[in-house]
Amino acid sequence: MLAYGCPNISDKIIWPNKPDYDVIPGGFYDVYLAGLKGAPSLVAIKYSVSHDWETLINEIRTISNVQHPNVLSFLGFVNQVRPGVGLVYPWVGSNLTQYFASHPDADRCQFCVQVADGIVYLHGVGVIHGDLRPRNVLVGEDGIVKLTGFGGAVLERDIPDKNRLFQYSARWAAPERMLYGARPWDPHRRFASCWPTTSSDVWSLAMTIYGILTNKIPFSGFSELHVLNIVANEMKTPPRPDSFVYVKSAYENILWSLLESCWNYNPAERPPARAMRDIFRVIQQGGQTLPSKSEHARLAIIEHKTPLPDVIEHLVAHGCRDISTQITSIDEGSRRSGRSSDVYIGRLQDGNLVAIKCLRALSNSDARPDKVLKHTAHELYTWSISKHPNIVELFGLTVYRGRLAMVSPWMKYGSLLAFIRVNPSANRFSLCAQIADGLAYMHQQGIAHGDVKGDNVVVSDEGLARITDFGCATMKRHFPVYFTVTESLNYSVRWAAPELFLEDGVSSFETDVYALAMTVLEAITGDVPHKDRADRVIIHAVLVKREHPSRPIEYLPIGNEQADGLWDMLERCWSYEPENRPNMTELRDLLDTL
């Protein structure tokens, strides 16, 4: 297991007092709940009931180095409490079916995008899931999907073994996985066993999406054995429903054609998972119906007159933890004041230092305390649903001196430039690629950061860039918590796209791309953009003269292939027209090559 990069974390597990272990029994695994030192959330420790070492080793082999927001992170193994080895994962309390039962108004297309994005990532790193279905799709209270159930996963480079047995369900599995030997659609006998492929994953992905958008399992009303015969012998697929949940009628034909193409009995004719994901993004952006007024009434609404206890109740009910009881001390003399907030150093029960951030009204603002409370709640909620390795983790909320506050890990390096000044040999392109990866994730979730700059990026002791400060973030889709119209906090002029200076300017995915390009320039040169210009001069140059910073030749010499490619990309990111800018994924992919 160590050879596959799987650490033994037995000494980091905080077990409940014997004999009261929290155990969730299952047919194939028993799952224990425990704590993890230094982490605010529970972990799940999975033990094989049958001590199936082959399946356990295979699971470790396939996912030990996998890391994506929509794939459940593998933390390590333990060898305590009972014989054998337990695999440790973050605890997520609901699968897809359970989540929709308690959240009937959830944004279905967004979940389809997340599931597809997880599969796209896995296929991109050569992992085939092999058993995709709703029970293997977990969902946290923050609405973030986590793929799990990798006992039957394989690597794309593996040589198929006809003697290996796989667990799957006929409702979700591709037909070629159900029979040995030749199929009518496979005269060349290319599929000689039930070995999973990227194409079989696509079939299962389409079945899972069908379930998400109809609230029904495929072939509802038929037994598993009957479904096996329907799919493998009768070569039938699920019937078209009368309608799909929250999908506009104009888009239903597009959706159904996509599903049918994924259920092609010739695996080679199925589209890749990436195509599915991209089409669902289009449906998500323009093809969803809005919740009705009665559904809207069930949303948690936070406005400036909402009292503090109710704000906390709404936030906690939607996944933001109140960790007040875990804070043992706050150093009042440690206050660091920024433009719109005060940050204090605190300490948790486990001894870890934390940053406690309290917003306050700007000195030149007429914002009342109740509006500051709403701003804080908005930032807390946006931050709490943004979980990614390149985003600072939000531990939760607390109340300090009567103000709602945000609690996160204390970071020694308070900004990107502070880290670079202490570590001048750091790979600046890698740091920027990490920032872009975190922003690409946020955009996928439907959130624009709104204030991307070096001061809003911290670097961990391990050298990981992490995005922070969500005070200017805007939500581009429907979320379970609704905020009445909130004027944004001030944008940072040196990083701001021209459209933000207009009367109706609002942050967007495109303004984030513009700002990240400025941040890349900042990282390369070690200075803020437009360093010798006053704010009013910058606004005139950007908005009226349509200028952007000049190329720093000493850092990006002309004629150098990589430097030329990067500068071309930065200039595209600074296009005056937002639609001419690349998306965040394109920028990230280029930075990854440098």
C-alpha positions in Angstrom: 0.0 0.0 0.0 2.8 2.4 0.8 4.2 1.7 -2.7 1.0 3.2 -4.1 1.4 6.4 -2.1 -1.1 5.4 0.6 0.0 6.7 4.0 -0.7 5.0 7.3 -2.6 7.6 9.3 -3.5 5.4 12.3 -1.9 7.9 14.7 -4.0 10.7 13.4 -7.4 9.1 14.0 -9.5 10.1 17.0 -11.6 7.1 17.8 -14.8 7.4 20.0 -14.6 5.8 23.4 -15.0 2.0 23.4 -17.2 0.2 23.1 -19.4 2.9 21.5 -17.8 3.0 18.0 -20.2 4.5 15.5 -20.5 1.7 12.9 -22.6 1.7 9.8 -22.9 -2.0 8.7 -23.1 -2.9 5.0 -23.2 -5.9 2.7 -19.6 -5.5 1.6 -18.1 -3.0 4.0 -18.5 -1.8 7.6 -18.0 1.9 8.0 -16.7 3.5 11.2 -17.0 7.2 12.0 -14.1 8.9 13.7 -12.3 12.2 14.0 -9.1 13.3 12.4 -6.5 15.4 14.2 -6.4 18.9 12.8 -9.6 18.5 10.8 -13.0 19.9 11.8 -15.0 17.2 10.1 -15.5 13.5 10.7 -13.9 10.8 8.6 -15.3 7.4 7.4 -13.1 4.3 7.8 -14.2 1.5 5.5 -13.4 -2.1 6.4 -14.1 -5.0 4.1 -16.5 -7.5 5.6 -14.9 -10.4 3.7 -11.3 -9.2 4.0 -11.1 -9.0 0.2 -7.5 -7.8 -0.1 -7.6 -7.9 -3.9 -10.4 -5.4 -4.1 -8.9 -3.2 -1.4 -5.5 -3.0 -3.0 -7.2 -2.3 -6.4 -9.1 0.6 -4.8 -5.9 2.1 -3.4 -4.1 1.5 -6.7 -6.6 3.4 -8.7 -7.4 6.4 -6.6 -4.5 7.0 -4.2 -3.2 9.9 -6.3 -6.6 11.1 -7.6 -7.5 14.7 -6.6 -10.6 16.5 -7.9 -13.4 18.5 -6.2 -16.0 16.0 -7.4 -14.1 12.8 -6.4 -14.0 11.7 -2.8 -10.5 12.3 -1.5 -8.6 9.2 -0.2 -6.8 10.1 3.0 -4.9 7.0 3.9 -5.3 3.7 5.8 -5.5 2.5 9.4 -4.8 -0.8 11.0 -6.6 -0.3 14.3 -9.8 -1.4 16.1 -10.3 -4.6 14.1 -8.2 -7.0 12.0 -7.4 -5.9 8.5 -6.9 -2.5 7.0 -9.4 0.3 6.9 -9.5 2.9 4.1 -10.1 6.5 5.3 -12.2 9.0 3.5 -13.9 12.3 4.5 -17.4 11.5 5.9 -20.2 12.6 3.5 -23.6 11.8 4.9 -25.9 11.5 1.8 -25.8 9.8 -1.5 -27.5 11.4 -4.5 -30.9 9.8 -3.9 -31.0 10.7 -0.2 -29.9 14.3 -1.0 -32.7 14.9 -3.5 -35.2 13.4 -1.1 -34.3 16.2 1.5 -33.6 18.9 -1.1 -36.3 18.5 -3.8 -35.6 22.0 -5.2 -31.9 21.3 -5.9 -30.4 22.5 -9.1 -30.5 19.2 -11.0 -28.5 20.3 -14.1 -25.7 21.5 -11.8 -25.5 18.0 -10.2 -25.3 16.5 -13.7 -22.4 18.8 -14.5 -20.6 17.9 -11.3 -21.0 14.1 -11.8 -19.9 14.4 -15.5 -16.9 16.6 -14.5 -15.8 14.0 -12.0 -15.9 11.3 -14.7 -14.2 13.6 -17.2 -11.4 14.1 -14.7 -11.1 10.4 -14.0 -10.9 9.5 -17.7 -8.3 12.2 -18.2 -6.0 10.6 -15.6 -6.6 7.1 -16.9 -9.1 5.8 -14.3 -12.3 4.0 -15.3 -14.9 4.1 -12.5 -16.7 0.9 -13.5 -19.7 1.2 -11.1 -21.3 4.6 -11.5 -24.8 4.9 -10.0 -26.5 7.2 -7.5 -25.4 5.2 -4.4 -21.8 5.9 -5.5 -22.4 9.6 -5.8 -22.2 11.3 -2.4 -23.4 14.9 -1.8 -22.5 17.1 1.2 -24.8 19.7 2.7 -22.9 22.2 0.6 -24.3 20.5 -2.6 -20.9 19.4 -3.8 -20.8 16.0 -5.5 -18.2 13.4 -4.5 -17.8 10.2 -6.6 -17.0 7.1 -4.6 -17.3 3.3 -4.9 -14.0 2.5 -6.6 -13.8 -1.2 -5.7 -14.5 -2.1 -9.3 -12.4 0.6 -10.9 -9.6 -0.1 -13.4 -6.8 1.8 -15.0 -7.1 2.4 -18.7 -3.6 1.0 -19.2 -4.6 -2.3 -17.5 -4.7 -5.5 -19.5 -8.2 -6.9 -19.3 -8.4 -10.1 -17.1 -11.3 -12.3 -18.1 -11.2 -14.1 -14.7 -11.7 -10.9 -12.7 -15.2 -10.5 -11.3 -17.0 -7.2 -11.0 -19.9 -5.9 -9.1 -22.4 -3.8 -11.0 -26.2 -3.2 -11.3 -28.0 -4.0 -14.6 -30.0 -0.8 -14.2 -26.9 1.3 -14.6 -24.4 -0.9 -16.4 -23.7 -1.0 -20.1 -24.9 -4.1 -22.0 -21.4 -5.2 -23.0 -20.6 -5.8 -19.3 -23.3 -8.4 -18.8 -22.4 -11.1 -21.3 -19.2 -13.0 -22.1 -18.3 -13.8 -25.7 -19.4 -12.0 -28.9 -22.4 -9.6 -29.0 -24.6 -8.8 -32.0 -23.1 -5.3 -32.0 -19.5 -6.6 -31.6 -18.7 -9.1 -34.4 -15.0 -8.7 -33.9 -15.2 -9.9 -30.3 -13.4 -6.9 -29.0 -15.3 -7.1 -25.7 -14.5 -10.6 -24.4 -15.4 -10.0 -20.8 -17.3 -7.6 -18.6 -14.2 -5.4 -18.3 -15.2 -1.7 -17.8 -14.2 1.0 -20.3 -14.6 4.7 -20.7 -17.6 3.9 -23.0 -19.3 1.8 -20.4 -18.8 4.6 -17.9 -20.6 6.9 -20.4 -23.6 4.6 -20.5 -23.7 4.5 -16.7 -23.3 8.3 -16.6 -26.3 8.7 -18.9 -28.4 6.4 -16.7 -27.4 8.3 -13.6 -28.3 11.6 -15.3 -31.6 10.1 -16.4 -32.3 9.3 -12.7 -31.4 12.8 -11.6 -33.7 14.5 -14.1 -36.7 12.2 -13.8 -36.7 11.3 -10.1 -37.0 7.7 -11.2 -34.5 4.8 -11.4 -34.1 3.4 -15.0 -36.6 0.7 -15.8 -38.7 1.6 -12.7 -41.1 -1.2 -11.8 -39.0 -4.0 -13.1 -36.9 -6.4 -11.1 -33.1 -6.5 -11.5 -33.2 -9.8 -13.3 -35.9 -8.5 -15.7 -33.8 -5.4 -16.4 -30.8 -7.7 -17.1 -32.8 -9.4 -19.8 -34.2 -6.1 -21.2 -30.8 -4.6 -21.6 -28.6 -7.6 -22.6 -31.1 -9.6 -24.7 -33.9 -7.4 -25.8 -31.5 -4.5 -26.4 -33.9 -1.8 -25.0 -33.2 1.4 -23.2 -35.4 3.4 -20.8 -38.6 5.1 -22.3 -38.6 8.8 -22.8 -40.3 10.5 -19.9 -43.1 13.0 -20.3 -40.8 15.8 -19.0 -37.6 16.3 -17.1 -37.2 18.1 -13.8 -36.5 21.8 -14.2 -35.5 21.5 -17.9 -37.2 23.9 -20.4 -39.2 22.1 -23.0 -37.2 23.6 -25.8 -34.1 21.8 -24.5 -35.7 18.4 -23.9 -35.1 17.1 -27.4 -31.4 18.0 -27.1 -31.2 16.3 -23.8 -33.0 13.1 -25.0 -30.8 12.9 -28.1 -27.7 13.1 -25.9 -28.9 10.3 -23.6 -29.8 8.1 -26.6 -26.4 8.6 -28.1 -24.8 7.5 -24.8 -27.0 4.3 -24.9 -25.8 3.3 -28.3 -25.3 -0.5 -28.2 -22.0 0.0 -30.1 -19.6 1.3 -27.5 -17.5 3.0 -30.1 -20.4 5.2 -31.1 -21.0 6.8 -27.7 -19.8 10.3 -27.1 -17.0 11.0 -24.6 -17.9 12.1 -21.1 -16.5 15.6 -21.9 -19.1 16.2 -24.6 -21.8 15.3 -22.1 -20.4 17.6 -19.5 -20.2 20.5 -22.0 -23.8 20.0 -23.3 -25.1 20.0 -19.7 -23.3 23.2 -19.0 -25.2 24.8 -21.9 -28.5 23.4 -20.6 -27.6 24.6 -17.1 -27.0 28.2 -18.3 -30.1 28.6 -20.5 -32.3 25.5 -20.4 -33.5 25.4 -16.8 -36.9 26.5 -15.5 -36.9 28.6 -12.4 -38.5 27.3 -9.2 -42.1 28.4 -8.7 -43.1 31.0 -6.1 -44.1 28.3 -3.7 -40.7 26.6 -4.2 -39.0 30.0 -3.9 -40.7 30.5 -0.5 -38.9 27.4 0.8 -35.5 29.0 0.2 -33.5 30.4 3.1 -33.7 34.2 2.5 -31.2 36.5 4.2 -31.7 40.2 3.9 -30.3 43.2 5.8 -33.1 43.1 8.4 -32.6 39.4 9.2 -31.4 39.2 12.9 -28.1 37.6 13.7 -29.5 34.4 15.3 -31.7 33.7 12.2 -28.7 34.3 9.9 -26.6 31.8 11.9 -29.5 29.3 11.8 -29.8 29.6 8.0 -26.1 29.2 7.5 -25.7 26.2 9.8 -28.8 24.6 8.2 -27.0 24.8 4.8 -23.7 23.4 5.8 -21.7 26.2 7.4 -20.6 25.0 10.8 -20.8 27.0 14.0 -17.4 26.2 15.7 -17.6 28.7 18.5 -17.2 26.0 21.1 -14.0 24.8 19.5 -12.2 28.2 19.9 -10.3 28.3 23.2 -8.7 31.8 22.8 -8.5 34.9 20.6 -5.6 37.3 20.8 -7.1 40.7 20.8 -3.7 42.3 20.3 -3.1 40.4 17.1 -5.6 42.4 15.0 -4.6 43.1 11.5 -6.9 45.6 9.8 -7.5 45.7 6.0 -9.7 47.9 3.9 -13.0 46.3 5.0 -12.2 43.7 7.7 -10.3 43.0 10.9 -8.5 39.7 11.3 -7.5 38.2 14.7 -5.4 35.1 15.6 -7.3 32.5 17.6 -6.6 29.0 18.8 -8.7 25.8 18.5 -9.0 23.0 21.1 -6.5 20.9 19.1 -3.9 23.7 19.4 -4.1 24.9 15.8 -4.0 28.6 15.0 -6.9 30.1 13.1 -7.7 33.4 11.4 -10.9 35.0 12.6 -12.2 37.6 10.1 -14.8 40.2 11.0 -16.1 42.6 8.3 -16.7 46.2 9.1 -18.1 49.2 7.2 -15.7 51.0 4.9 -14.6 54.4 6.3 -16.2 56.1 3.2 -19.3 54.0 3.2 -22.8 54.5 4.6 -23.2 50.8 5.2 -25.1 50.1 8.4 -24.2 47.3 10.8 -27.2 45.2 9.5 -25.8 45.5 5.9 -22.4 44.5 7.2 -24.0 41.4 8.7 -25.6 40.5 5.4 -22.3 41.0 3.6 -20.6 38.7 6.1 -23.4 36.1 5.7 -23.0 36.2 2.0 -19.2 35.8 2.1 -19.6 33.0 4.7 -22.1 31.1 2.5 -20.2 31.6 -0.7 -17.0 30.4 1.0 -18.6 27.5 2.7 -19.7 26.0 -0.7 -16.3 26.5 -2.3 -14.2 23.5 -1.4 -11.1 22.8 -3.4 -7.4 22.2 -2.7 -6.6 25.7 -4.0 -9.2 27.5 -1.9 -8.5 28.3 1.7 -10.7 26.0 3.8 -13.5 27.6 5.9 -13.7 25.9 9.2 -16.9 27.7 10.1 -18.4 30.7 11.8 -18.3 32.2 15.2 -19.5 35.5 16.9 -16.8 37.8 18.2 -17.6 41.0 20.0 -21.1 40.8 18.7 -20.0 40.5 15.0 -20.5 37.4 12.8 -17.0 36.2 11.9 -15.3 33.7 9.6 -12.8 31.1 10.9 -10.1 29.6 8.7 -6.6 28.2 9.1 -3.9 30.7 10.0 -1.6 31.2 7.0 2.0 32.4 7.6 2.3 33.9 4.1 -0.4 36.5 4.0 -0.3 37.0 0.2 1.2 35.7 -3.0 3.8 38.4 -3.3 4.8 38.0 0.4 5.5 34.3 -0.3 7.4 35.1 -3.5 9.6 37.7 -1.8 10.6 35.1 0.8 10.9 32.3 -1.8 12.1 34.0 -5.0 12.9 30.7 -6.6 9.4 29.4 -6.3 7.7 28.2 -9.5 5.4 31.2 -10.2 3.7 29.6 -13.2 2.8 26.6 -11.0 1.3 28.9 -8.4 -0.7 30.7 -11.0 -1.9 27.5 -12.5 -3.1 26.4 -9.0 -5.0 29.7 -8.6 -6.6 29.1 -12.1 -7.6 25.6 -11.1 -9.4 26.9 -8.0 -11.1 29.6 -10.0 -12.1 27.1 -12.7 -13.7 25.0 -10.0 -15.6 28.1 -8.7 -16.9 28.9 -12.1 -18.0 25.3 -12.5 -20.0 25.7 -9.3 -21.6 28.9 -10.6 -19.6 31.4 -8.6 -17.5 34.3 -9.8 -14.8 35.4 -7.3 -15.0 39.1 -8.2 -11.7 40.3 -6.6 -8.8 38.1 -7.9 -5.4 39.6 -7.0 -2.2 38.6 -5.3 -3.4 39.9 -1.9 -6.3 37.5 -2.0 -4.1 34.4 -2.6 -2.2 32.9 0.3 0.4 30.1 0.2 0.5 27.2 2.6 3.6 25.9 4.3 3.5 23.1 1.6 3.7 25.7 -1.1 0.1 25.4 -2.3 -1.6 28.5 -3.6 -5.0 29.0 -2.0 -7.7 31.6 -2.9 -9.3 33.6 -0.1 -11.6 36.6 0.4 -15.0 36.0 -1.1 -16.4 39.5 -0.2 -17.0 40.4 -3.9 -18.2 37.0 -5.1 -21.4 36.7 -7.1 -23.6 33.7 -7.6 -24.5 32.9 -11.2 -27.1 30.3 -10.5 -29.7 29.4 -8.0 -28.5 28.3 -4.5 -30.5 27.1 -1.5 -29.7 30.3 0.4 -30.9 33.5 -1.3 -29.6 37.0 -0.5 -31.6 40.1 -1.3 -29.7 42.4 -3.7 -26.3 43.3 -2.1 -24.1 46.0 -3.5 -20.6 44.6 -3.9 -17.7 45.8 -1.9 -15.2 47.9 -3.8 -13.3 46.3 -6.6 -9.5 46.5 -6.9 -8.9 49.0 -9.7 -5.5 47.6 -10.8 -7.0 44.2 -11.5 -10.4 45.2 -12.7 -11.8 44.6 -16.2 -13.1 47.7 -18.0 -16.8 46.7 -17.8 -16.6 46.9 -14.0 -16.2 50.6 -14.2 -19.5 51.0 -16.0 -22.7 51.9 -14.1 -24.1 48.4 -14.3 -20.8 46.6 -14.0 -20.9 43.3 -12.1 -18.3 40.7 -11.6 -18.4 37.7 -13.9 -16.4 34.7 -15.0 -14.9 36.9 -17.7 -13.8 39.6 -15.2 -12.2 36.8 -13.1 -10.2 35.8 -16.2 -9.1 39.4 -16.8 -8.0 39.8 -13.1 -6.2 36.5 -13.0 -4.1 37.6 -16.0 -3.2 40.7 -14.0 -2.3 38.4 -11.1 -0.1 36.3 -13.4 1.7 39.5 -14.4 2.0 40.4 -10.7 3.6 37.1 -9.9 6.0 37.2 -12.8 7.3 40.8 -12.0 6.8 40.9 -8.3 4.9 44.1 -8.6 1.3 45.2 -8.8 -0.1 45.9 -12.3 0.2 49.6 -13.5 2.6 50.1 -10.6 3.4 53.7 -11.5 -0.1 54.9 -12.2 -2.8 56.4 -10.0 -6.2 54.8 -9.9 -7.9 57.5 -11.9 -5.3 57.3 -14.6 -5.7 53.5 -14.7 -9.5 53.8 -15.2 -9.0 56.3 -18.1 -6.4 54.1 -19.7 -8.4 50.8 -19.4 -11.9 52.2 -20.1 -11.3 55.0 -22.6 -8.0 54.2 -24.3 -8.5 50.4 -24.0 -4.9 49.9 -22.8 -3.3 47.1 -20.8 0.1 46.8 -19.2 3.1 46.7 -21.5 5.1 43.5 -21.8 7.9 43.1 -19.2 10.7 42.1 -21.6 13.2 41.3 -18.9 10.8 38.6 -17.6 9.1 37.6 -20.9 11.7 38.1 -23.6 10.5 38.4 -27.2 11.4 35.4 -29.3 11.1 32.9 -26.5 8.4 30.4 -27.5 7.0 30.0 -24.0 7.1 33.7 -23.2 5.5 34.6 -26.5 2.7 32.0 -26.0 2.0 33.3 -22.4 2.0 36.9 -23.5 -0.5 36.1 -26.3 -2.7 34.4 -23.8 -2.5 37.4 -21.4 -3.4 39.8 -24.1 -6.5 37.7 -25.0 -7.5 37.7 -21.3 -7.3 41.5 -21.4 -9.6 41.8 -24.4 -11.9 44.8 -24.1 -14.9 42.7 -25.1 -15.5 40.0 -22.4 -16.7 37.4 -25.0 -13.2 37.5 -26.7 -11.5 36.3 -23.5 -10.6 32.7 -23.0 -12.3 30.8 -20.2 -10.5 29.9 -17.0 -9.8 26.3 -18.0 -7.9 27.4 -21.1 -5.8 29.8 -19.1 -5.1 27.1 -16.5 -4.2 24.5 -19.1 -1.6 26.9 -20.7 -0.1 27.8 -17.3 0.2 24.0 -16.5 2.6 23.7 -19.5 5.0 26.4 -18.3 
